[in-house]
Amino acid sequence: MDSRASLLRLFHDAIAVASPARCLPPHLPPPPRGRTIVVGAGKAAAAMAQTVEANWRGDLSGLVVTRYGHGAACRRIKVVEAGHPTPDRAGLDAAKHIMALVQGLTPDDLVLALISGGGSSLLTIPPESITLEDKQNLTRMLLASGAPISEINCIRKHLSAIKGGRLALAAQPAKVHSLIISDVPGDDPALVASGPTAADSTTSAQAVEILDKYSIAAPPSVRAWLSDPRSETPKPGDPRLTQVDNCIIMSSREALAACATSAQAAGFAVHNLGDIEGEARMLASAHAQLALRQRGSGKPWLILSGGETTVTVRGKGRGGRNSEYLLALAIALNGAEGIHAIACDTDGIDGTEDNAGAVIGPDTLTRAAAAGLDAQNALAQNDSYGFFSALGELVVTGPTRTNVNDLRAILVT
C-alpha cells in the first residue's frame, strides 16, 4: 500500500465533498418578489457566487470578496480579490461597496449572503477613529499570539462596522438568507467570518480582556473605541434580526465523515476525533502517543481530526499550523515504523504560504538528518515550511475555493 497516496486521496475527498458546486444548490431559497442582492466574503465566496449564478431562477446582482488568487469567473456578481490574513485597502473598499448594496431595500427584497472562512480579514470597515494601518498591525499581533480563532474574532467583531451582525442590520427591512461554509469548531454562525449576519453573544469588555490576556500592545485608538458603547454588537434576541436566516451548508464534520467512509471502505478502523483546537505542537505530541498505542492493536487504523490549531510564533522561520503540527508529530514519533500522516488546510493555503500542508513518514527524520536538517531547531524557529520544502514533502494544491479548515490524518499500518 502506498500510504502517502492514500493520505492524499483522503485529503482530496474532503475538498470534493466541501465544494460549493456540490454542497450549495440544495440550500438555495426561492426567489423573492423583489430584488435579489448577493453579497459575501471568504475563501469560498467566488466559487459560491459562481454556483449561485448557475442555479438561480431569476435576476440577481451583487458583489463578493475573496482572497487574492481565489477568484472565479462570474457574469452578474462582481468578484473582488483582497488581502488575507491581513486586511488591505481592496478589502476595505469591497466591504464599503457591500454595505452600500444592501442599503434602501424593501421587505420584498432578499439579501443572499455567501459566507466562508477568511471573511474576517476580507470584510474590514474599522470605526472612523481606527485607521486601516491600526487594524493591520493589530491583526498581525493577534495572529502571532497563539489565541484561538474565537478570541481573535471577538476582537474583530467589536472593531468593525460590518462584522458581528452589522451587515444584517444594514440590510433591514429585507430578508437576509446566509449560506455558510463553516471553518470553525462547533459551526457557530457568529464565528464564521466573524458573523456579519449573526447576533453576537460576546462583549466589548471581553475583547479588552483578550487583549490583556495575550499582552497585545493595541493602539490607543483601539482601546478607546472598545470603551465606547457604540462598539457593542447586536445580541441574540435582537428584534432587528428576526428576518435573518443563517444556514450552515457544509462543515468540517461532514468532510471528516466522508474521509472516514473512504477509509472504512479501504479496510481501516477509524478513530474520528472531530474538530480540535489547541497549540499545534502540543496536539501533535498527544496524537503521537495515540498513534503509538494504536500501532500495537494488531489492525490498521486511521486517526482523523479537523478544526484549527494555533501557533505561538517565537522564531523567524516560515510555516503554517499544519506543517508545524507535522514537524512536531515527526519528532514525537521519532521514526516509528508503519506510521504516516498528512495535515493540510482544505482551502489550499497553510498560513500564508503556497502549500496546503505536508506529509510525513517513518523516514522523515532520517532523510532530514541526511540532508543536514535539524528538526528540533526548525521547530524552535517556526520553520516547518523550510524543513518540508527541503524534503520535497509539501502538499501543494493551489486555491481550492472552499474552506472547512484543517484535515489531519494519521495512518497506522
Secondary structure, DSSP 8 states (H G I E B T S, - for coil): --HHHHHHHHHHHHHHHT-HHHHSGGG-----SS-EEEEEESTTHHHHHHHHHHH--S--EEEEEEETT-----SSEEEEEE-SSS--HHHHHHHHHHHHHTTT--TT-EEEEEEETTHHHHS----TTS-HHHHHHHHHHHHHTT--HHHHHHHHHHT-SSTTTHHHHHTTTSEEEEEEE--STT--TTTGGG-TTS-----HHHHHHHHHHTT----HHHHHHHTSGGG----TT-GGGTTEEEEEEE-HHHHHHHHHHHHHHTT-EEEEEEEEEEEHHHHHHHHHHHHHHHHTTSS-EEEEEEEEEE----SS----HHHHHHHHHHHHHTT-TTEEEEEEETTS-STTSS-SEEEE-TTHHHHHHHTT--HHHHHHTT-HHHHHHHHT-EE-----S----EEEEEEE-
